[in-house]
Amino acid sequence: MNDRDDLATRAKEEFSAMAKQGMAHPSTKPVLTGAAIGAVAGAVLPVVSIPLGIVAGAGFMFWKRISR
């Protein structure tokens, strides 16, 4: 359970820092890149919509950044 709390704490801190620093934060650009890739996947794949692709791509990159 401690590991899950730690991940949630890191996610909260990372998201807060990204919101405060904007594009200056080192995680912002990779997360936006993931969102763009997800949007393209959503446009190309018939099963996935563009908004779902954006959320999935950004979420995956955000998770990669905080799970280290």
C-alpha positions as CSV (number, residue, x, y, z in Angstrom):
1,M,0.0,0.0,0.0
2,N,2.9,2.3,0.7
3,D,4.1,2.0,-2.9
4,R,0.6,3.0,-4.2
5,D,0.6,6.1,-1.9
6,D,4.0,7.1,-3.1
7,L,2.9,6.9,-6.7
8,A,-0.2,8.9,-6.0
9,T,1.9,11.5,-4.1
10,R,4.4,11.7,-7.0
11,A,1.6,12.1,-9.5
12,K,0.0,14.9,-7.5
13,E,3.3,16.7,-7.1
14,E,4.3,16.3,-10.8
15,F,0.9,17.5,-12.0
16,S,1.0,20.5,-9.7
17,A,4.5,21.4,-10.8
18,M,3.5,21.0,-14.5
19,A,0.6,23.3,-13.9
20,K,2.7,26.0,-12.2
21,Q,5.7,25.9,-14.5
22,G,3.9,25.2,-17.8
23,M,6.2,24.6,-20.7
24,A,9.3,25.2,-18.6
25,H,8.7,21.9,-16.7
26,P,10.6,19.0,-18.1
27,S,7.5,16.7,-18.1
28,T,5.2,19.0,-20.0
29,K,6.7,18.4,-23.5
30,P,6.8,14.6,-23.3
31,V,3.2,14.5,-22.1
32,L,2.0,16.8,-24.8
33,T,3.9,14.7,-27.4
34,G,2.1,11.6,-26.0
35,A,-1.2,13.4,-26.4
36,A,-0.4,14.3,-30.0
37,I,0.6,10.8,-30.8
38,G,-2.6,9.5,-29.2
39,A,-4.6,12.0,-31.3
40,V,-3.1,10.7,-34.5
41,A,-3.8,7.1,-33.4
42,G,-7.3,8.1,-32.6
43,A,-7.8,9.6,-36.1
44,V,-6.3,6.6,-37.8
45,L,-7.7,3.7,-35.8
46,P,-11.5,3.2,-36.3
47,V,-12.0,1.8,-32.8
48,V,-10.4,4.7,-30.9
49,S,-11.7,8.3,-31.0
50,I,-9.5,11.3,-31.1
51,P,-10.3,12.5,-27.5
52,L,-9.7,9.0,-26.2
53,G,-6.4,8.8,-28.0
54,I,-5.4,12.2,-26.5
55,V,-6.2,11.1,-23.0
56,A,-4.6,7.7,-23.4
57,G,-1.4,9.1,-24.9
58,A,-1.0,11.9,-22.4
59,G,-1.8,9.5,-19.5
60,F,0.7,6.9,-20.7
61,M,3.5,9.5,-20.9
62,F,2.6,11.0,-17.6
63,W,2.6,7.6,-16.0
64,K,6.0,6.9,-17.5
65,R,7.4,10.1,-16.1
66,I,6.2,9.4,-12.5
67,S,6.8,5.7,-12.3
68,R,10.6,6.0,-12.4
